[in-house]
Amino acid sequence: MKYFTLSELGATDESQFHPGFLHALDDLRHQMGQPMRVTSGARTKAHNAKVGGKEKSFHICDLPANAGQKGCMAVDIAIHHPAFK
């Protein structure tokens, strides 16, 4: 990954993410041309429950069979844009 670290995504290993997800995230950041702050990253099932997340959240990274997915498929990001002042 060029623009993100595993730590800021809430992960310890790239294998926690759905194949191609990290490449797509990096590509999105490149296309935006500005920093993107991760506001909610990958979660364990236990952490997801603690923060009130949905049982089959795409943020969950320790349930490979979760909703048919193979790893985390979502992180929430925030960007600064002058149109949103």
TITI-933424 format. One record per atom (N, C-alpha, C): residue number from 1; chain; atom name; x, y, z. Coordinates in steps of 0.05 Angstrom, whole numbers, plus 32768, in hexadecimal, padded with zeros to 4 digits. Layout:
<zati seq="NUM" mol="A" atom="CA" xx="X" yy="Y" zz="Z"/>
...
end
This chain:
<zati seq="1" mol="A" atom="N" xx="8011" yy="7FE8" zz="8000"/>
<zati seq="1" mol="A" atom="CA" xx="8000" yy="8000" zz="8000"/>
<zati seq="1" mol="A" atom="C" xx="8012" yy="8019" zz="8000"/>
<zati seq="2" mol="A" atom="N" xx="8009" yy="802C" zz="7FF1"/>
<zati seq="2" mol="A" atom="CA" xx="8018" yy="8045" zz="7FEE"/>
<zati seq="2" mol="A" atom="C" xx="800F" yy="805A" zz="8002"/>
<zati seq="3" mol="A" atom="N" xx="7FF5" yy="805B" zz="8006"/>
<zati seq="3" mol="A" atom="CA" xx="7FE9" yy="8072" zz="8015"/>
<zati seq="3" mol="A" atom="C" xx="7FE0" yy="806B" zz="8032"/>
<zati seq="4" mol="A" atom="N" xx="7FDD" yy="8052" zz="8038"/>
<zati seq="4" mol="A" atom="CA" xx="7FD3" yy="804A" zz="8052"/>
<zati seq="4" mol="A" atom="C" xx="7FE5" yy="8036" zz="8060"/>
<zati seq="5" mol="A" atom="N" xx="7FE3" yy="8035" zz="807A"/>
<zati seq="5" mol="A" atom="CA" xx="7FF1" yy="8020" zz="8089"/>
<zati seq="5" mol="A" atom="C" xx="7FDD" yy="800D" zz="8095"/>
<zati seq="6" mol="A" atom="N" xx="7FE6" yy="7FF5" zz="809A"/>
<zati seq="6" mol="A" atom="CA" xx="7FD3" yy="7FE1" zz="80A6"/>
<zati seq="6" mol="A" atom="C" xx="7FC9" yy="7FEB" zz="80C1"/>
<zati seq="7" mol="A" atom="N" xx="7FDA" yy="7FF8" zz="80D0"/>
<zati seq="7" mol="A" atom="CA" xx="7FD3" yy="8002" zz="80EA"/>
<zati seq="7" mol="A" atom="C" xx="7FBB" yy="8015" zz="80E8"/>
<zati seq="8" mol="A" atom="N" xx="7FBC" yy="8029" zz="80D6"/>
<zati seq="8" mol="A" atom="CA" xx="7FA6" yy="803C" zz="80D4"/>
<zati seq="8" mol="A" atom="C" xx="7F8D" yy="802F" zz="80CA"/>
<zati seq="9" mol="A" atom="N" xx="7F8F" yy="8018" zz="80BD"/>
<zati seq="9" mol="A" atom="CA" xx="7F77" yy="800A" zz="80B3"/>
<zati seq="9" mol="A" atom="C" xx="7F6D" yy="7FF7" zz="80C8"/>
<zati seq="10" mol="A" atom="N" xx="7F7A" yy="7FF5" zz="80DF"/>
<zati seq="10" mol="A" atom="CA" xx="7F71" yy="7FE4" zz="80F5"/>
<zati seq="10" mol="A" atom="C" xx="7F78" yy="7FC7" zz="80F0"/>
<zati seq="11" mol="A" atom="N" xx="7F8C" yy="7FC1" zz="80E0"/>
<zati seq="11" mol="A" atom="CA" xx="7F93" yy="7FA6" zz="80D9"/>
<zati seq="11" mol="A" atom="C" xx="7FB0" yy="7FA0" zz="80E0"/>
<zati seq="12" mol="A" atom="N" xx="7FB6" yy="7F86" zz="80E0"/>
<zati seq="12" mol="A" atom="CA" xx="7FD2" yy="7F7D" zz="80E5"/>
<zati seq="12" mol="A" atom="C" xx="7FDE" yy="7F6F" zz="80CD"/>
<zati seq="13" mol="A" atom="N" xx="7FCD" yy="7F68" zz="80B9"/>
<zati seq="13" mol="A" atom="CA" xx="7FD6" yy="7F59" zz="80A2"/>
<zati seq="13" mol="A" atom="C" xx="7FC4" yy="7F5E" zz="808A"/>
<zati seq="14" mol="A" atom="N" xx="7FD0" yy="7F61" zz="8073"/>
<zati seq="14" mol="A" atom="CA" xx="7FC0" yy="7F66" zz="805B"/>
<zati seq="14" mol="A" atom="C" xx="7FAC" yy="7F50" zz="8055"/>
<zati seq="15" mol="A" atom="N" xx="7FB1" yy="7F38" zz="805F"/>
<zati seq="15" mol="A" atom="CA" xx="7F9F" yy="7F21" zz="805A"/>
<zati seq="15" mol="A" atom="C" xx="7F84" yy="7F25" zz="8068"/>
<zati seq="16" mol="A" atom="N" xx="7F82" yy="7F38" zz="807A"/>
<zati seq="16" mol="A" atom="CA" xx="7F69" yy="7F3E" zz="8088"/>
<zati seq="16" mol="A" atom="C" xx="7F55" yy="7F4B" zz="8075"/>
<zati seq="17" mol="A" atom="N" xx="7F5D" yy="7F54" zz="805E"/>
<zati seq="17" mol="A" atom="CA" xx="7F4C" yy="7F63" zz="804C"/>
<zati seq="17" mol="A" atom="C" xx="7F45" yy="7F52" zz="8034"/>
<zati seq="18" mol="A" atom="N" xx="7F2E" yy="7F58" zz="8029"/>
<zati seq="18" mol="A" atom="CA" xx="7F24" yy="7F4A" zz="8011"/>
<zati seq="18" mol="A" atom="C" xx="7F39" yy="7F4F" zz="7FFB"/>
<zati seq="19" mol="A" atom="N" xx="7F3F" yy="7F3B" zz="7FEB"/>
<zati seq="19" mol="A" atom="CA" xx="7F53" yy="7F3E" zz="7FD5"/>
<zati seq="19" mol="A" atom="C" xx="7F4B" yy="7F56" zz="7FC3"/>
<zati seq="20" mol="A" atom="N" xx="7F5E" yy="7F68" zz="7FBE"/>
<zati seq="20" mol="A" atom="CA" xx="7F5A" yy="7F7F" zz="7FAD"/>
<zati seq="20" mol="A" atom="C" xx="7F51" yy="7F98" zz="7FBC"/>
<zati seq="21" mol="A" atom="N" xx="7F47" yy="7F95" zz="7FD5"/>
<zati seq="21" mol="A" atom="CA" xx="7F3C" yy="7FAC" zz="7FE3"/>
<zati seq="21" mol="A" atom="C" xx="7F51" yy="7FC1" zz="7FE8"/>
<zati seq="22" mol="A" atom="N" xx="7F69" yy="7FB9" zz="7FF2"/>
<zati seq="22" mol="A" atom="CA" xx="7F7E" yy="7FCD" zz="7FF8"/>
<zati seq="22" mol="A" atom="C" xx="7F88" yy="7FDB" zz="7FDF"/>
<zati seq="23" mol="A" atom="N" xx="7F89" yy="7FCD" zz="7FC9"/>
<zati seq="23" mol="A" atom="CA" xx="7F92" yy="7FD9" zz="7FB0"/>
<zati seq="23" mol="A" atom="C" xx="7F7D" yy="7FEE" zz="7FA7"/>
<zati seq="24" mol="A" atom="N" xx="7F63" yy="7FE7" zz="7FAA"/>
<zati seq="24" mol="A" atom="CA" xx="7F4E" yy="7FFA" zz="7FA3"/>
<zati seq="24" mol="A" atom="C" xx="7F4E" yy="8012" zz="7FB5"/>
<zati seq="25" mol="A" atom="N" xx="7F53" yy="800F" zz="7FCF"/>
<zati seq="25" mol="A" atom="CA" xx="7F55" yy="8025" zz="7FE1"/>
<zati seq="25" mol="A" atom="C" xx="7F6C" yy="8038" zz="7FDA"/>
<zati seq="26" mol="A" atom="N" xx="7F83" yy="802C" zz="7FD5"/>
<zati seq="26" mol="A" atom="CA" xx="7F9A" yy="803C" zz="7FCC"/>
<zati seq="26" mol="A" atom="C" xx="7F94" yy="804B" zz="7FB2"/>
<zati seq="27" mol="A" atom="N" xx="7F87" yy="803E" zz="7FA0"/>
<zati seq="27" mol="A" atom="CA" xx="7F80" yy="804A" zz="7F86"/>
<zati seq="27" mol="A" atom="C" xx="7F6D" yy="8061" zz="7F8A"/>
<zati seq="28" mol="A" atom="N" xx="7F59" yy="805E" zz="7F9C"/>
<zati seq="28" mol="A" atom="CA" xx="7F47" yy="8074" zz="7FA2"/>
<zati seq="28" mol="A" atom="C" xx="7F56" yy="808C" zz="7FAD"/>
<zati seq="29" mol="A" atom="N" xx="7F68" yy="8087" zz="7FC0"/>
<zati seq="29" mol="A" atom="CA" xx="7F78" yy="809D" zz="7FCC"/>
<zati seq="29" mol="A" atom="C" xx="7F88" yy="80AB" zz="7FB6"/>
<zati seq="30" mol="A" atom="N" xx="7F94" yy="809C" zz="7FA4"/>
<zati seq="30" mol="A" atom="CA" xx="7FA3" yy="80A8" zz="7F8E"/>
<zati seq="30" mol="A" atom="C" xx="7F91" yy="80B9" zz="7F7D"/>
<zati seq="31" mol="A" atom="N" xx="7F7A" yy="80B0" zz="7F76"/>
<zati seq="31" mol="A" atom="CA" xx="7F68" yy="80BF" zz="7F65"/>
<zati seq="31" mol="A" atom="C" xx="7F5D" yy="80D8" zz="7F73"/>
<zati seq="32" mol="A" atom="N" xx="7F59" yy="80D7" zz="7F8E"/>
<zati seq="32" mol="A" atom="CA" xx="7F50" yy="80EE" zz="7F9D"/>
<zati seq="32" mol="A" atom="C" xx="7F65" yy="8104" zz="7F9E"/>
<zati seq="33" mol="A" atom="N" xx="7F7E" yy="80FB" zz="7F9E"/>
<zati seq="33" mol="A" atom="CA" xx="7F94" yy="810F" zz="7F9F"/>
<zati seq="33" mol="A" atom="C" xx="7F97" yy="811E" zz="7FB9"/>
<zati seq="34" mol="A" atom="N" xx="7F8C" yy="8113" zz="7FCE"/>
<zati seq="34" mol="A" atom="CA" xx="7F8F" yy="8120" zz="7FE8"/>
<zati seq="34" mol="A" atom="C" xx="7F8D" yy="810B" zz="7FFE"/>
<zati seq="35" mol="A" atom="N" xx="7F96" yy="8111" zz="8016"/>
<zati seq="35" mol="A" atom="CA" xx="7F95" yy="80FE" zz="802C"/>
<zati seq="35" mol="A" atom="C" xx="7F79" yy="80F5" zz="8032"/>
<zati seq="36" mol="A" atom="N" xx="7F76" yy="80DD" zz="803B"/>
<zati seq="36" mol="A" atom="CA" xx="7F5D" yy="80D1" zz="8044"/>
<zati seq="36" mol="A" atom="C" xx="7F62" yy="80C5" zz="8060"/>
<zati seq="37" mol="A" atom="N" xx="7F53" yy="80CF" zz="8073"/>
<zati seq="37" mol="A" atom="CA" xx="7F56" yy="80C5" zz="808F"/>
<zati seq="37" mol="A" atom="C" xx="7F44" yy="80AE" zz="8094"/>
<zati seq="38" mol="A" atom="N" xx="7F4F" yy="8098" zz="809E"/>
<zati seq="38" mol="A" atom="CA" xx="7F3E" yy="8081" zz="80A5"/>
<zati seq="38" mol="A" atom="C" xx="7F30" yy="8087" zz="80C0"/>
<zati seq="39" mol="A" atom="N" xx="7F16" yy="8086" zz="80C0"/>
<zati seq="39" mol="A" atom="CA" xx="7F07" yy="808B" zz="80D8"/>
<zati seq="39" mol="A" atom="C" xx="7EFC" yy="8071" zz="80E5"/>
<zati seq="40" mol="A" atom="N" xx="7EFC" yy="805C" zz="80D6"/>
<zati seq="40" mol="A" atom="CA" xx="7EF4" yy="8042" zz="80E1"/>
<zati seq="40" mol="A" atom="C" xx="7F00" yy="802C" zz="80CF"/>
<zati seq="41" mol="A" atom="N" xx="7F11" yy="801C" zz="80DA"/>
<zati seq="41" mol="A" atom="CA" xx="7F1F" yy="8008" zz="80CA"/>
<zati seq="41" mol="A" atom="C" xx="7F14" yy="7FEC" zz="80CE"/>
<zati seq="42" mol="A" atom="N" xx="7F26" yy="7FD8" zz="80C9"/>
<zati seq="42" mol="A" atom="CA" xx="7F1F" yy="7FBC" zz="80CC"/>
<zati seq="42" mol="A" atom="C" xx="7F1A" yy="7FB7" zz="80EA"/>
<zati seq="43" mol="A" atom="N" xx="7F08" yy="7FA4" zz="80EF"/>
<zati seq="43" mol="A" atom="CA" xx="7F01" yy="7F9E" zz="810B"/>
<zati seq="43" mol="A" atom="C" xx="7F00" yy="7F80" zz="810F"/>
<zati seq="44" mol="A" atom="N" xx="7F07" yy="7F78" zz="8127"/>
<zati seq="44" mol="A" atom="CA" xx="7F01" yy="7F5C" zz="812F"/>
<zati seq="44" mol="A" atom="C" xx="7EE4" yy="7F5A" zz="8135"/>
<zati seq="45" mol="A" atom="N" xx="7ED9" yy="7F42" zz="8136"/>
<zati seq="45" mol="A" atom="CA" xx="7EBD" yy="7F3E" zz="813D"/>
<zati seq="45" mol="A" atom="C" xx="7EB7" yy="7F49" zz="8158"/>
<zati seq="46" mol="A" atom="N" xx="7EC9" yy="7F45" zz="816B"/>
<zati seq="46" mol="A" atom="CA" xx="7EC5" yy="7F4F" zz="8187"/>
<zati seq="46" mol="A" atom="C" xx="7EC4" yy="7F6D" zz="8187"/>
<zati seq="47" mol="A" atom="N" xx="7ED6" yy="7F7A" zz="8179"/>
<zati seq="47" mol="A" atom="CA" xx="7ED7" yy="7F98" zz="8179"/>
<zati seq="47" mol="A" atom="C" xx="7EBE" yy="7FA3" zz="816B"/>
<zati seq="48" mol="A" atom="N" xx="7EB6" yy="7F96" zz="8155"/>
<zati seq="48" mol="A" atom="CA" xx="7E9E" yy="7F9E" zz="8147"/>
<zati seq="48" mol="A" atom="C" xx="7E86" yy="7F9E" zz="8159"/>
<zati seq="49" mol="A" atom="N" xx="7E83" yy="7F89" zz="8169"/>
<zati seq="49" mol="A" atom="CA" xx="7E6C" yy="7F87" zz="817C"/>
<zati seq="49" mol="A" atom="C" xx="7E6E" yy="7F9D" zz="8191"/>
<zati seq="50" mol="A" atom="N" xx="7E87" yy="7FA2" zz="819A"/>
<zati seq="50" mol="A" atom="CA" xx="7E8B" yy="7FB7" zz="81AF"/>
<zati seq="50" mol="A" atom="C" xx="7E83" yy="7FD3" zz="81A6"/>
<zati seq="51" mol="A" atom="N" xx="7E88" yy="7FD9" zz="818C"/>
<zati seq="51" mol="A" atom="CA" xx="7E81" yy="7FF4" zz="8182"/>
<zati seq="51" mol="A" atom="C" xx="7E65" yy="7FF5" zz="8176"/>
<zati seq="52" mol="A" atom="N" xx="7E56" yy="7FDF" zz="8179"/>
<zati seq="52" mol="A" atom="CA" xx="7E3B" yy="7FDF" zz="816F"/>
<zati seq="52" mol="A" atom="C" xx="7E38" yy="7FDB" zz="8151"/>
<zati seq="53" mol="A" atom="N" xx="7E4C" yy="7FCE" zz="8144"/>
<zati seq="53" mol="A" atom="CA" xx="7E4B" yy="7FC9" zz="8128"/>
<zati seq="53" mol="A" atom="C" xx="7E38" yy="7FB3" zz="8121"/>
<zati seq="54" mol="A" atom="N" xx="7E30" yy="7FB2" zz="8108"/>
<zati seq="54" mol="A" atom="CA" xx="7E1E" yy="7F9D" zz="80FF"/>
<zati seq="54" mol="A" atom="C" xx="7E2C" yy="7F82" zz="8100"/>
<zati seq="55" mol="A" atom="N" xx="7E1D" yy="7F6D" zz="8105"/>
<zati seq="55" mol="A" atom="CA" xx="7E28" yy="7F52" zz="8108"/>
<zati seq="55" mol="A" atom="C" xx="7E37" yy="7F49" zz="80EF"/>
<zati seq="56" mol="A" atom="N" xx="7E2E" yy="7F51" zz="80D7"/>
<zati seq="56" mol="A" atom="CA" xx="7E3B" yy="7F49" zz="80BF"/>
<zati seq="56" mol="A" atom="C" xx="7E48" yy="7F61" zz="80B1"/>
<zati seq="57" mol="A" atom="N" xx="7E54" yy="7F73" zz="80C1"/>
<zati seq="57" mol="A" atom="CA" xx="7E61" yy="7F8B" zz="80B7"/>
<zati seq="57" mol="A" atom="C" xx="7E78" yy="7F84" zz="80A4"/>
<zati seq="58" mol="A" atom="N" xx="7E7B" yy="7F93" zz="808F"/>
<zati seq="58" mol="A" atom="CA" xx="7E91" yy="7F8F" zz="807C"/>
<zati seq="58" mol="A" atom="C" xx="7EAC" yy="7F98" zz="8089"/>
<zati seq="59" mol="A" atom="N" xx="7EAB" yy="7FA5" zz="80A1"/>
<zati seq="59" mol="A" atom="CA" xx="7EC3" yy="7FAC" zz="80AF"/>
<zati seq="59" mol="A" atom="C" xx="7ED0" yy="7F94" zz="80BC"/>
<zati seq="60" mol="A" atom="N" xx="7EC2" yy="7F7F" zz="80C1"/>
<zati seq="60" mol="A" atom="CA" xx="7ECC" yy="7F68" zz="80D0"/>
<zati seq="60" mol="A" atom="C" xx="7EE1" yy="7F5A" zz="80C0"/>
<zati seq="61" mol="A" atom="N" xx="7EF9" yy="7F56" zz="80CC"/>
<zati seq="61" mol="A" atom="CA" xx="7F0F" yy="7F4A" zz="80BE"/>
<zati seq="61" mol="A" atom="C" xx="7F16" yy="7F2E" zz="80C7"/>
<zati seq="62" mol="A" atom="N" xx="7F09" yy="7F24" zz="80DC"/>
<zati seq="62" mol="A" atom="CA" xx="7F10" yy="7F09" zz="80E6"/>
<zati seq="62" mol="A" atom="C" xx="7EFB" yy="7EF5" zz="80E0"/>
<zati seq="63" mol="A" atom="N" xx="7EE9" yy="7EFB" zz="80CE"/>
<zati seq="63" mol="A" atom="CA" xx="7ED4" yy="7EE8" zz="80C6"/>
<zati seq="63" mol="A" atom="C" xx="7ED5" yy="7EE5" zz="80A7"/>
<zati seq="64" mol="A" atom="N" xx="7EE7" yy="7ED5" zz="809D"/>
<zati seq="64" mol="A" atom="CA" xx="7EEA" yy="7ED2" zz="8080"/>
<zati seq="64" mol="A" atom="C" xx="7ED0" yy="7ECA" zz="8072"/>
<zati seq="65" mol="A" atom="N" xx="7EBF" yy="7EBC" zz="8080"/>
<zati seq="65" mol="A" atom="CA" xx="7EA6" yy="7EB3" zz="8073"/>
<zati seq="65" mol="A" atom="C" xx="7E8F" yy="7EC7" zz="8078"/>
<zati seq="66" mol="A" atom="N" xx="7E95" yy="7EDD" zz="8084"/>
<zati seq="66" mol="A" atom="CA" xx="7E81" yy="7EF1" zz="808B"/>
<zati seq="66" mol="A" atom="C" xx="7E73" yy="7EFB" zz="8071"/>
<zati seq="67" mol="A" atom="N" xx="7E5A" yy="7EF5" zz="806F"/>
<zati seq="67" mol="A" atom="CA" xx="7E4A" yy="7EFE" zz="8058"/>
<zati seq="67" mol="A" atom="C" xx="7E57" yy="7EF6" zz="803E"/>
<zati seq="68" mol="A" atom="N" xx="7E65" yy="7EE0" zz="803D"/>
<zati seq="68" mol="A" atom="CA" xx="7E72" yy="7ED7" zz="8025"/>
<zati seq="68" mol="A" atom="C" xx="7E8B" yy="7EE5" zz="801E"/>
<zati seq="69" mol="A" atom="N" xx="7E94" yy="7EF8" zz="802F"/>
<zati seq="69" mol="A" atom="CA" xx="7EAC" yy="7F07" zz="8028"/>
<zati seq="69" mol="A" atom="C" xx="7EC5" yy="7EF8" zz="8032"/>
<zati seq="70" mol="A" atom="N" xx="7EDC" yy="7F00" zz="8027"/>
<zati seq="70" mol="A" atom="CA" xx="7EF5" yy="7EF6" zz="8030"/>
<zati seq="70" mol="A" atom="C" xx="7F06" yy="7F0D" zz="803B"/>
<zati seq="71" mol="A" atom="N" xx="7F00" yy="7F14" zz="8054"/>
<zati seq="71" mol="A" atom="CA" xx="7F0F" yy="7F2A" zz="8061"/>
<zati seq="71" mol="A" atom="C" xx="7F00" yy="7F44" zz="8060"/>
<zati seq="72" mol="A" atom="N" xx="7F0B" yy="7F58" zz="806D"/>
<zati seq="72" mol="A" atom="CA" xx="7EFF" yy="7F73" zz="806F"/>
<zati seq="72" mol="A" atom="C" xx="7EFB" yy="7F7F" zz="8054"/>
<zati seq="73" mol="A" atom="N" xx="7EE4" yy="7F8B" zz="8050"/>
<zati seq="73" mol="A" atom="CA" xx="7EDE" yy="7F99" zz="8037"/>
<zati seq="73" mol="A" atom="C" xx="7ED6" yy="7FB6" zz="803A"/>
<zati seq="74" mol="A" atom="N" xx="7EDB" yy="7FC1" zz="8052"/>
<zati seq="74" mol="A" atom="CA" xx="7ED2" yy="7FDD" zz="8057"/>
<zati seq="74" mol="A" atom="C" xx="7EE4" yy="7FEA" zz="806B"/>
<zati seq="75" mol="A" atom="N" xx="7EEA" yy="8003" zz="8066"/>
<zati seq="75" mol="A" atom="CA" xx="7EF5" yy="8016" zz="807A"/>
<zati seq="75" mol="A" atom="C" xx="7EE7" yy="8030" zz="8075"/>
<zati seq="76" mol="A" atom="N" xx="7EE2" yy="803F" zz="808A"/>
<zati seq="76" mol="A" atom="CA" xx="7ED6" yy="805A" zz="8086"/>
<zati seq="76" mol="A" atom="C" xx="7EEC" yy="806E" zz="8084"/>
<zati seq="77" mol="A" atom="N" xx="7EE9" yy="8081" zz="8072"/>
<zati seq="77" mol="A" atom="CA" xx="7EFE" yy="8095" zz="806E"/>
<zati seq="77" mol="A" atom="C" xx="7EF1" yy="80B1" zz="806F"/>
<zati seq="78" mol="A" atom="N" xx="7F01" yy="80C5" zz="8073"/>
<zati seq="78" mol="A" atom="CA" xx="7EF8" yy="80E1" zz="8073"/>
<zati seq="78" mol="A" atom="C" xx="7F0D" yy="80F0" zz="8063"/>
<zati seq="79" mol="A" atom="N" xx="7F02" yy="8103" zz="8053"/>
<zati seq="79" mol="A" atom="CA" xx="7F14" yy="8115" zz="8044"/>
<zati seq="79" mol="A" atom="C" xx="7F0B" yy="8132" zz="8049"/>
<zati seq="80" mol="A" atom="N" xx="7F1E" yy="8144" zz="8045"/>
<zati seq="80" mol="A" atom="CA" xx="7F17" yy="8160" zz="8047"/>
<zati seq="80" mol="A" atom="C" xx="7F12" yy="816A" zz="802B"/>
<zati seq="81" mol="A" atom="N" xx="7EFB" yy="8177" zz="8027"/>
<zati seq="81" mol="A" atom="CA" xx="7EF5" yy="8182" zz="800D"/>
<zati seq="81" mol="A" atom="C" xx="7EE9" yy="819E" zz="8011"/>
<zati seq="82" mol="A" atom="N" xx="7EF2" yy="81B2" zz="8002"/>
<zati seq="82" mol="A" atom="CA" xx="7EE8" yy="81CD" zz="8006"/>
<zati seq="82" mol="A" atom="C" xx="7ECA" yy="81D0" zz="8003"/>
<zati seq="83" mol="A" atom="N" xx="7EBD" yy="81BE" zz="7FF4"/>
<zati seq="83" mol="A" atom="CA" xx="7EA0" yy="81BF" zz="7FEF"/>
<zati seq="83" mol="A" atom="C" xx="7E91" yy="81B9" zz="8008"/>
<zati seq="84" mol="A" atom="N" xx="7E9D" yy="81AC" zz="801C"/>
<zati seq="84" mol="A" atom="CA" xx="7E90" yy="81A3" zz="8034"/>
<zati seq="84" mol="A" atom="C" xx="7E98" yy="81B3" zz="804D"/>
<zati seq="85" mol="A" atom="N" xx="7E98" yy="81CE" zz="804B"/>
<zati seq="85" mol="A" atom="CA" xx="7EA0" yy="81DF" zz="8061"/>
<zati seq="85" mol="A" atom="C" xx="7E88" yy="81E5" zz="8072"/>
end
